[in-house]
Amino acid sequence: MLRVCWKGAHAAARVSCYLLERSTAGKIVAASLLTVGGGLGGTILYAKWDPKFRANIEKSVPYSDQLFEMALGPPPPPLVPLQKKPGKIEPLQISSLSEASKESKQPKAKAKKSDPEPVEAPPAVEEAPAPTPQTLEERKDHHEPALKERPAEEVSARLAQQDKAEQDALAALTAGLEESLGSSAKTTLQAIGAQEAALTAIATHTNKLKEAMDSQTHPDEKSTQWKALNEALSDRTRAMEEAEEALLKAKGELEILRGVINSAKQSKIDAARPQILAAEENLHSMIVDLDKVVTKVQTAQTEAKIVSQYSELVNEAKAQFQQELANITPEIQANWKGLSGKLSADDLNSLIAHAHRRIDQLNRELAEQRVREQIHIEAALEQQKLEDQKALERAVASALEHRREDMRLEQEKKVQEVREVMEAEMRTQLRRQAAAHTDHLRDVLKVQEQELHEEAQEILNSKMMEQETRYRRLTQEQLDTFTLDMNAAYARLKGIEEAIDSHVIAEEEARKAHQLWLSVEALNYTLKSAGADSPTEPLEGAVGVIKENCAENEFAQALTSALPEESLSRGIYGEASLRARFYDIRRLARRVALIDETRNSLYQYFLSYLQSILLFEREQVAPPVKLAPEDLDTFRLLAYATYSIERGDLELAAKFINQLRGESQRVAQDWLKETRLTLETKQVISLLSAYANAVGLGTTQAP
Amino acid sequence: MSEKELGRKWDRCLADCAVKFGTGLGLGIVFSVVFFKRRTWPIVFGAGLGLGMAYSNCQNDLRSRYVLHSKVAKYFSFEQK
């Protein structure tokens, strides 16, 4: 930019130098043209670069904006700061939604949890209240009706409850009984079966043993026989053991059953009695069967014992004979089979002799034995008789026992039936009695209540009526007399008071008004003391007097306090002096009309003076009713003000002067202040005097 | 009285102008005589200097009401937590 200017200048200088050598006039013209052109170009170029400079030139030099527009185009628009958009919308709603959903889930879960709980609670546990205390209570109620009478519904409800409880217990009991019965029956049957198996095993064993004893068989078969015998023996022992076990188990089950029956008996529920009896019968029969089987097994066992004893004896004899034989013929082994052909005649003879001797011996023994046998048999018979007797006694005793048991059971049954019947009968009778009693009582009470109620009501009503009438009459009389007296007295008093008051007030008012008027007159007088160019005396004194005189008059007080401070302390200027001053102000304002904040150099001052000299206008112009913006020109305003002043309207003039601006305003400041002060004070004083006049008029009494 | 102020200012202005012009002239004469071999230009220069100063003073006085006085305020920073 600068370089361009510089180049322009250089070019101008060169051209001017070049031209200097030609003619001077032409030179001068050319030089001046060049300078002007250079200046213009430089200005335009700089304006293109700096828009502020362009704006300045456009403002100060007229028609430059058109030139610039032609040369450079329209001015650039002023920068407008970008407005930022307001803050982002925050996604609050999503979080609130999630919270709401969470909260709704929780009460659902809670509701679900609480639901199963109450379901468990309702199945009420039914305890069986003992029926006897209930019946006792009912009887007590009937005997003492004064205490508390149960209504029929409650009784029946209780009974129903009782029955239900009984039935529940009964059901439980029967179930228990049946269960134990079943199990005991099973075990008993098992025991019986086992015992019978043992019986058969013993029988087989004994038979086998007998067979083995009567040994006319072949030796080979003998060994097999002995083997079979052993097997039978082992069978028998095993069967015996099994039978023992089963017997024990059965006995245990029977004991359990007995215990259950006893507990059932103790629960004392009548309806269960037949079942209990049946259970007892079953128990009894099972016991009987078991005993029978056991006795059978015992007899079989004794038989087997006898047979085994016999077999032992035979074996013993055989062994003895073998031994004797061995003694006689030691060299011969006891093997008769391989003996043919080896025996000599001596041996044979000795053997035969031994055999004969043995036979003799045996015959003698046999004879002896026969004799002894007789004795033995008799002894044995005796013993047997004894044993039989014992067994008989035992059997008789057990049969007796069983019989007794049966009788007892039957008796129990009968007692049970009778009791049931009686219970039912008693219950119905009691119920009937209770219902009848409650009905009767209710009726009687109702009737009594009615009668008493009516009586009492009647008495109450009559008494009330009497009292009321008497009371009303008395109060009315009293009120009437009192009202009359009071009215009369009050009226008289009022009259007297009013008369006095009005007098007093009137006098007072008159006095005050007089005083106020006097003081306001004094104040007015002080206003007149203004000199040509000096202010009045300070108004303090007169205003003080006014304040003193009407201390209780609010309006006057307010007005006196509304007076400006300056007027009180220093006094105010008179209207004449203000008017005179005004003309000075006017002259000065005209002179500095052009000076304000922007234009205040000496040159402007010179221009302003020039303007005031050269501008011709009317001194006084009538102000319009409404001020337009073109009326706010200094000269116009001054003309309006002068007009107003000449007509004596200080206030309007002050208003116009207030509209001045710039240096003119500053110049007129003091005068304006003084004028304001004077106008204020005058206004207040005129108000006061008007008020004093009004008050005075108001209080004067027509003669 | 605000109307008298302007008058006072003008009085001061003129007095000041006279003084400065006189002083400038005097100094110019002195300088011209002493240093510059009785040339005219220092005298003219001095007078012009004086007049110029007087003008400037007068202008400042007359516009003193409208001039904005500014102060450069120190920068304090308070750290608040």
Interface residues (C-beta under 8 A of the other chain):
Chain A: R581 D584 I585 L588 V592 D596 E597 N600 S601 L602 Y605 E663 R666 V667 A668 Q669 D670 W671
Chain B: M1 S2 E3 E5 L6 Y55 C58 Q59 L62 R63 R65 Y66
